[in-house]
Amino acid sequence: MSDGSGDGGLDGSAPSLRHLRTDLTPVVEAVEAADADAFVAVGDRFDDDLRYLTRFAGPDRAYALVVAPASDGDDATGRAVCCAPALFAEQAEREFVAGAHVRSGGEKHAGSDRDREFHDGVAREVRTENVGDHAGERAAATVAALLGESDSHADPVLLVPPSIPHDAAVYLERDGNELASTDAVTTARARKADAELDRLRRVQRATAAGMARAETVLAASGVGEDGAGRPIVRWEGAPLTTERLRREVNAALAARGVRDAGDTVIGAGPSAADLHFVGDDPIRPGETVLLDVSPRGPDGYRGDMTRTFVVDGDGGWARRAYVAVEAAREAALAEVEPGVPAKTVHGEAAAELAAYGFDPNAGEGETGFTHGAGHGVGVSLHEPPSLTGAGELRPGHVVTVEPGVYDPDVGGVRLEDLVVVTDDGYELLAEYPFGIVPEERG
């Protein structure tokens, strides 16, 4: 699958990204297949499903989306209404409505009938009535307006995401609607369009730049002693800690236009066995330093990459673990192609780690492989498909491949890359070198 976005970074040198918009026809089709009347989602800027559906970014208060099949005689295949919050109507018109016009980029041309056509045939509009009401109330009112008063909609059935807020559900049910959960949005999000892949490649390249900064700092460090006379890694005249290193990574990310999103995980020694360590630990020679960098980039899409280093190491557990994890990564990647059960990828990684003497089914806090071999990445850092879940890999799935082994008393080793499943295999969204000994990367 081609890149389509050039080789530049996020420093302004890269070409423009392809226009991003969401096809709402799977939602319309889910409503029709369930013999329901409409789909309703309620949330705010932290609701990734809603952001994906609307491409409406930034509202700091709840809003609603209602999607319904088209009425008889309507030229559109469906109708979608965004109940924008107060002071966000213009932005919603630009991002939700104009952004979905047939002409790329949402660019309108006066006097053309194509101004009123939408790329997926689903007609969009923004409604701002009763902006002081709860988003659930506004959604209920919009459903009633779209469905009308006909007998066929006397007891409307609405499909909703499993995560719909409870108060919104109460307002919808109070208005006489029956709610049914749907996974239509989750399913649609799992396979990425080319414009989404553009963004994932961009943020993953920035992620690699953050990793390069960390590795360079570690390579430039020396060994000294702390106040208690214990060996410690020093950089630029002061002890190097996981927090100092995290700040260097985050600064490199910011320089390339992405945000760390509070997810720059760096552990050293025993804290490297903590899968989500964001605290402050000293970095000592001979201990594993695990860096898991997962920033948020253009339009909210996430990167995800992990590498592990040791400063002034002498082999032992860290070296053996690294060799095992690197072999497990290769075994897992060899299985990534369309039609392969997702669990097969995890199984191959686990089998390889077992061959090196590590427990492939260790529980949390135990020594060995304690997590799945990978997960989907998109607008959310963790989304389907899971490499320990049901189903097969399909072209357009974007997943991490991240085997690791851990010893709570010693440290942890994990290697992680982000790949997209292609028609005949996979593509690494960004490459980064391997090696337990840190090197200067410029």
C-alpha positions as CSV (number, residue, x, y, z in Angstrom):
1,M,0.0,0.0,0.0
2,S,1.5,3.3,-1.0
3,D,2.2,6.1,1.5
4,G,0.6,9.0,-0.4
5,S,2.0,11.5,2.0
6,G,5.7,11.7,1.1
7,D,8.7,11.1,3.3
8,G,8.6,14.4,5.3
9,G,8.1,14.7,9.0
10,L,5.6,16.8,10.9
11,D,7.8,19.9,10.7
12,G,5.9,21.5,7.9
13,S,8.0,19.9,5.1
14,A,5.6,17.1,4.4
15,P,2.9,17.4,1.7
16,S,-0.7,18.0,2.6
17,L,-2.7,15.0,3.9
18,R,-5.5,13.6,1.9
19,H,-8.9,14.9,3.0
20,L,-10.3,12.9,5.9
21,R,-14.0,12.1,6.1
22,T,-16.1,9.2,7.3
23,D,-18.4,6.9,5.3
24,L,-21.7,6.8,7.3
25,T,-23.3,4.2,5.0
26,P,-22.3,1.3,7.3
27,V,-24.3,3.0,10.1
28,V,-27.3,3.5,7.8
29,E,-27.0,-0.2,6.7
30,A,-26.8,-1.4,10.4
31,V,-30.0,0.5,11.2
32,E,-31.8,-1.1,8.2
33,A,-30.4,-4.6,8.9
34,A,-31.7,-4.4,12.5
35,D,-35.1,-3.1,11.4
36,A,-34.4,-0.1,13.6
37,D,-35.3,3.5,12.9
38,A,-32.2,5.5,13.6
39,F,-28.7,5.5,15.2
40,V,-27.9,7.9,18.0
41,A,-24.5,8.7,19.6
42,V,-23.9,11.2,22.4
43,G,-20.5,12.4,23.8
44,D,-17.8,15.0,23.7
45,R,-14.3,15.5,22.4
46,F,-13.2,12.5,24.5
47,D,-15.6,10.1,22.7
48,D,-13.5,8.6,19.9
49,D,-16.5,6.9,18.3
50,L,-18.3,10.3,17.9
51,R,-15.1,12.1,16.7
52,Y,-14.7,9.3,14.1
53,L,-18.3,9.6,12.9
54,T,-18.4,13.4,12.7
55,R,-14.8,14.5,12.2
56,F,-15.9,17.3,14.5
57,A,-13.0,18.1,16.8
58,G,-12.8,20.0,20.0
59,P,-16.2,20.5,21.7
60,D,-15.7,20.6,25.4
61,R,-19.3,19.8,26.1
62,A,-21.7,17.0,25.0
63,Y,-23.3,16.9,21.6
64,A,-25.3,14.4,19.7
65,L,-25.3,12.7,16.3
66,V,-28.5,11.2,14.8
67,V,-28.3,9.0,11.6
68,A,-31.4,7.6,9.9
69,P,-32.2,6.0,6.6
70,A,-33.6,8.4,4.0
71,S,-37.3,9.0,3.7
72,D,-39.2,7.6,0.7
73,G,-38.5,9.8,-2.4
74,D,-35.4,11.3,-0.9
75,D,-32.4,11.3,-3.2
76,A,-29.9,10.7,-0.4
77,T,-29.3,7.2,1.1
78,G,-29.5,8.5,4.6
79,R,-29.7,11.6,6.8
80,A,-27.3,12.6,9.5
81,V,-27.8,15.5,12.0
82,C,-25.2,16.9,14.3
83,C,-26.7,18.7,17.3
84,A,-23.8,21.0,17.9
85,P,-23.2,22.6,21.3
86,A,-23.5,26.4,21.7
87,L,-20.7,28.4,20.1
88,F,-19.6,25.5,17.9
89,A,-22.1,25.7,15.0
90,E,-19.7,27.2,12.5
91,Q,-17.1,24.6,13.2
92,A,-19.6,21.8,12.9
93,E,-20.8,23.2,9.6
94,R,-17.2,23.3,8.3
95,E,-16.0,19.9,9.6
96,F,-19.1,17.8,9.6
97,V,-21.1,19.2,6.7
98,A,-18.7,21.0,4.3
99,G,-15.9,18.4,4.9
100,A,-18.2,15.7,3.5
101,H,-19.2,17.4,0.3
102,V,-18.3,15.6,-2.9
103,R,-15.5,18.0,-3.8
104,S,-12.3,17.1,-1.9
105,G,-11.5,19.2,1.1
106,G,-15.1,20.3,1.5
107,E,-14.5,23.1,-0.9
108,K,-17.8,24.6,-2.2
109,H,-18.5,26.0,-5.6
110,A,-21.4,28.4,-5.8
111,G,-24.2,27.5,-8.2
112,S,-23.2,23.8,-8.5
113,D,-25.7,21.0,-7.6
114,R,-22.6,19.1,-6.4
115,D,-22.4,21.5,-3.5
116,R,-25.4,19.6,-2.0
117,E,-24.0,16.1,-2.7
118,F,-22.1,14.1,-0.1
119,H,-19.3,11.6,-0.7
120,D,-21.2,8.7,0.8
121,G,-24.7,9.8,-0.2
122,V,-25.7,10.5,3.4
123,A,-27.0,14.1,3.7
124,R,-25.6,16.0,6.6
125,E,-26.9,19.0,8.5
126,V,-26.2,20.9,11.8
127,R,-29.0,21.8,14.1
128,T,-28.7,24.3,16.9
129,E,-32.2,24.4,18.4
130,N,-32.4,24.3,22.2
131,V,-28.7,24.4,22.7
132,G,-29.3,24.8,26.5
133,D,-30.9,21.4,26.7
134,H,-29.1,18.2,27.5
135,A,-27.6,16.5,24.5
136,G,-29.8,13.5,25.1
137,E,-32.9,15.7,25.0
138,R,-31.8,17.3,21.8
139,A,-31.1,13.9,20.2
140,A,-34.6,12.7,21.2
141,A,-36.1,15.8,19.7
142,T,-34.1,15.3,16.5
143,V,-35.2,11.7,16.2
144,A,-38.8,12.7,16.6
145,A,-38.4,15.4,13.9
146,L,-36.7,13.0,11.4
147,L,-39.2,10.2,11.9
148,G,-42.3,12.3,12.0
149,E,-45.5,11.2,13.5
150,S,-46.4,8.2,11.3
151,D,-47.7,5.0,12.8
152,S,-44.7,3.1,11.5
153,H,-42.6,5.0,14.0
154,A,-45.0,4.7,17.0
155,D,-42.3,2.9,19.0
156,P,-39.0,3.8,17.5
157,V,-36.0,1.5,17.9
158,L,-32.7,3.3,18.1
159,L,-29.3,1.7,17.7
160,V,-26.7,3.2,20.1
161,P,-23.0,2.5,20.9
162,P,-22.5,0.4,24.0
163,S,-20.8,3.3,25.7
164,I,-23.7,5.8,25.4
165,P,-23.9,7.9,28.6
166,H,-26.5,6.8,31.0
167,D,-28.2,10.2,31.3
168,A,-28.5,10.4,27.5
169,A,-30.0,6.9,27.4
170,V,-32.6,8.0,30.0
171,Y,-33.7,11.0,27.9
172,L,-34.0,8.9,24.8
173,E,-36.1,6.2,26.6
174,R,-38.2,8.8,28.4
175,D,-39.2,10.1,24.9
176,G,-40.6,6.6,24.0
177,N,-37.6,5.2,22.2
178,E,-36.3,1.6,22.6
179,L,-32.5,1.3,22.6
180,A,-30.5,-1.5,21.2
181,S,-26.7,-1.7,21.3
182,T,-24.7,-2.0,18.0
183,D,-21.0,-2.6,17.2
184,A,-21.4,-1.0,13.8
185,V,-19.0,1.8,14.6
186,T,-16.4,-0.4,16.2
187,T,-16.5,-2.6,13.1
188,A,-16.2,0.4,10.7
189,R,-13.3,1.9,12.6
190,A,-11.2,-1.3,12.5
191,R,-10.3,-1.0,8.8
192,K,-8.5,2.2,7.9
193,A,-9.1,4.2,4.8
194,D,-6.1,5.7,2.9
195,A,-6.6,9.1,4.5
196,E,-6.4,7.5,7.9
197,L,-3.3,5.6,7.0
198,D,-1.7,9.0,5.9
199,R,-2.2,10.3,9.4
200,L,-1.0,7.1,11.1
201,R,2.2,7.1,9.1
202,R,2.8,10.8,10.0
203,V,2.4,10.3,13.7
204,Q,4.4,7.1,13.7
205,R,7.3,8.8,12.0
206,A,7.1,11.5,14.7
207,T,7.1,8.7,17.3
208,A,10.3,7.3,15.8
209,A,11.9,10.8,16.1
210,G,10.9,10.8,19.8
211,M,12.5,7.4,20.2
212,A,15.7,8.6,18.5
213,R,16.0,11.4,20.9
214,A,15.7,9.1,23.9
215,E,18.3,6.7,22.4
216,T,20.7,9.5,21.6
217,V,20.5,10.8,25.2
218,L,21.1,7.3,26.6
219,A,24.1,6.9,24.2
220,A,25.6,10.2,25.3
221,S,25.2,9.3,29.0
222,G,28.0,8.2,31.3
223,V,28.2,6.2,34.6
224,G,28.7,7.9,38.0
225,E,27.5,7.5,41.6
226,D,24.5,8.8,43.5
227,G,24.7,10.3,47.0
228,A,24.6,6.8,48.5
229,G,27.6,5.6,46.4
230,R,25.4,3.5,44.1
231,P,26.1,3.5,40.3
232,I,23.8,5.7,38.3
233,V,23.6,6.9,34.8
234,R,24.4,10.6,34.3
235,W,23.7,13.0,31.4
236,E,24.8,16.6,31.1
237,G,26.1,16.8,34.6
238,A,23.2,15.4,36.4
239,P,21.6,12.0,37.2
240,L,19.4,10.8,34.4
241,T,15.9,9.7,35.5
242,T,12.9,8.4,33.6
243,E,11.2,11.8,34.0
244,R,14.2,13.7,32.5
245,L,14.2,11.3,29.6
246,R,10.5,11.5,29.1
247,R,10.7,15.3,28.9
248,E,13.3,14.9,26.1
249,V,11.1,12.6,24.2
250,N,8.0,14.8,24.6
251,A,10.0,17.9,23.4
252,A,11.0,16.0,20.3
253,L,7.4,15.0,19.7
254,A,6.1,18.6,20.2
255,A,8.7,19.8,17.7
256,R,7.1,17.6,15.1
257,G,3.5,18.8,15.8
258,V,2.3,15.9,17.9
259,R,1.2,15.6,21.5
260,D,2.4,13.1,24.0
261,A,-1.1,12.7,25.4
262,G,0.3,11.7,28.8
263,D,1.3,8.3,27.3
264,T,5.1,8.4,27.2
265,V,5.8,5.3,29.3
266,I,9.4,5.0,30.4
267,G,10.5,2.5,33.1
268,A,14.0,1.6,34.3
269,G,15.0,-1.5,36.2
270,P,12.0,-3.0,38.1
271,S,9.7,-0.2,36.9
272,A,10.4,-1.4,33.3
273,A,8.2,-4.4,34.2
274,D,5.3,-2.0,34.9
275,L,3.4,-1.8,31.6
276,H,2.3,1.8,32.1
277,F,4.9,3.4,34.2
278,V,4.9,7.3,34.0
279,G,6.7,8.0,37.3
280,D,10.2,9.1,38.1
281,D,12.9,6.5,38.7
282,P,16.7,6.8,38.5
283,I,18.3,5.1,35.5
284,R,21.1,2.8,36.6
285,P,23.8,1.0,34.5
286,G,23.1,-2.5,33.5
287,E,19.3,-2.2,33.9
288,T,16.7,-2.3,31.2
289,V,15.2,1.1,30.1
290,L,11.9,0.5,28.4
291,L,10.4,3.3,26.3
292,D,6.8,3.0,25.0
293,V,6.0,6.2,23.0
294,S,2.4,6.7,21.8
295,P,1.6,10.3,20.9
296,R,-1.6,11.8,19.4
297,G,-1.1,13.3,15.9
298,P,-3.2,14.8,13.1
299,D,-7.0,14.5,13.6
300,G,-6.4,12.5,16.8
301,Y,-4.7,9.5,15.3
302,R,-2.2,7.7,17.5
303,G,1.3,6.4,17.1
304,D,2.8,3.5,19.1
305,M,6.4,2.2,19.3
306,T,8.5,0.5,22.0
307,R,12.2,-0.1,22.3
308,T,14.4,-1.3,25.2
309,F,18.0,-0.3,25.9
310,V,20.6,-1.0,28.5
311,V,23.4,1.5,29.4
312,D,26.7,-0.2,30.2
313,G,25.2,-3.7,30.3
314,D,27.0,-6.9,30.9
315,G,24.6,-9.4,29.3
316,G,22.7,-11.7,31.6
317,W,18.9,-11.6,31.9
318,A,18.5,-8.5,29.8
319,R,20.5,-9.8,26.9
320,R,18.7,-13.2,26.9
321,A,15.3,-11.5,27.2
322,Y,16.1,-9.1,24.3
323,V,17.1,-12.0,22.0
324,A,13.9,-13.9,22.8
325,V,11.6,-10.8,22.3
326,E,13.3,-9.9,19.0
327,A,12.8,-13.5,17.8
328,A,9.2,-13.4,19.0
329,R,8.6,-10.2,17.1
330,E,9.9,-11.7,13.8
331,A,7.8,-14.9,14.4
332,A,4.6,-12.8,15.0
333,L,5.2,-10.6,11.9
334,A,5.7,-13.6,9.7
335,E,2.1,-14.5,10.4
336,V,0.5,-11.1,9.5
337,E,-1.5,-11.3,6.3
338,P,-5.1,-11.2,5.3
339,G,-7.3,-14.2,6.4
340,V,-5.0,-15.2,9.3
341,P,-6.8,-15.6,12.6
342,A,-5.7,-12.7,14.9
343,K,-4.9,-15.2,17.7
344,T,-2.4,-17.0,15.4
345,V,-0.1,-13.9,15.6
346,H,-0.2,-13.9,19.4
347,G,0.3,-17.7,19.5
348,E,3.5,-17.6,17.4
349,A,5.0,-14.9,19.6
350,A,4.1,-16.8,22.7
351,A,5.5,-20.1,21.3
352,E,8.8,-18.4,20.4
353,L,9.2,-16.9,23.9
354,A,8.5,-20.3,25.4
355,A,11.2,-21.8,23.3
356,Y,13.6,-19.4,25.0
357,G,12.5,-20.5,28.4
358,F,10.0,-17.7,29.3
359,D,6.5,-18.4,30.6
360,P,4.2,-17.5,27.7
361,N,1.1,-17.3,29.9
362,A,2.4,-15.3,32.9
363,G,-0.1,-13.4,34.9
364,E,0.2,-9.7,35.9
365,G,3.1,-9.3,38.3
366,E,4.6,-12.7,37.4
367,T,7.7,-13.4,35.4
368,G,7.2,-14.0,31.7
369,F,4.9,-12.8,28.9
370,T,2.0,-11.0,30.6
371,H,0.0,-9.4,27.8
372,G,-1.3,-9.8,24.3
373,A,0.9,-9.6,21.3
374,G,-0.8,-6.6,19.9
375,H,-3.9,-4.4,19.5
376,G,-5.5,-2.1,17.0
377,V,-4.6,1.6,16.8
378,G,-6.4,4.5,15.3
379,V,-8.2,7.5,16.9
380,S,-7.9,5.4,20.1
381,L,-4.7,4.0,21.3
382,H,-6.4,0.6,21.9
383,E,-9.1,-0.4,19.5
384,P,-10.1,-3.5,17.5
385,P,-8.8,-5.8,16.3
386,S,-7.0,-7.5,19.2
387,L,-4.4,-10.1,18.5
388,T,-5.8,-12.2,21.3
389,G,-9.4,-11.7,20.1
390,A,-11.7,-13.5,17.7
391,G,-11.8,-12.9,14.0
392,E,-9.3,-12.7,11.1
393,L,-6.9,-10.0,10.0
394,R,-8.2,-8.0,7.0
395,P,-6.6,-5.4,4.7
396,G,-6.7,-2.0,6.4
397,H,-6.4,-3.3,9.9
398,V,-3.7,-1.4,11.8
399,V,-2.2,-3.3,14.7
400,T,0.8,-3.2,17.0
401,V,3.1,-6.2,17.2
402,E,4.6,-6.0,20.7
403,P,5.9,-9.2,22.4
404,G,7.6,-8.6,25.8
405,V,8.9,-10.4,28.8
406,Y,9.2,-9.1,32.4
407,D,10.6,-9.9,35.8
408,P,9.2,-7.6,38.5
409,D,12.4,-7.8,40.4
410,V,14.7,-7.1,37.5
411,G,13.0,-5.2,34.6
412,G,11.3,-5.7,31.3
413,V,12.0,-6.0,27.6
414,R,9.4,-5.1,24.9
415,L,9.7,-4.3,21.2
416,E,6.7,-2.8,19.4
417,D,6.0,-1.6,15.9
418,L,2.8,-0.5,14.1
419,V,1.8,-2.3,10.9
420,V,-1.1,-2.1,8.5
421,V,-2.3,-5.4,7.0
422,T,-2.1,-5.1,3.2
423,D,-3.5,-7.3,0.4
424,D,-0.5,-9.6,0.5
425,G,1.1,-9.1,3.9
426,Y,1.9,-6.0,6.0
427,E,3.6,-2.7,5.9
428,L,5.6,-1.1,8.8
429,L,4.2,2.4,9.2
430,A,7.6,3.6,10.3
431,E,10.9,1.7,10.7
432,Y,13.3,2.1,13.6
433,P,16.5,0.2,14.3
434,F,17.0,-2.5,16.9
435,G,19.7,-3.0,19.4
436,I,20.0,-3.2,23.2
437,V,23.0,-0.9,23.3
438,P,21.9,2.7,22.6
439,E,23.5,4.6,19.7
440,E,23.4,8.2,18.8
441,R,20.7,8.8,16.2
442,G,21.3,12.4,15.4
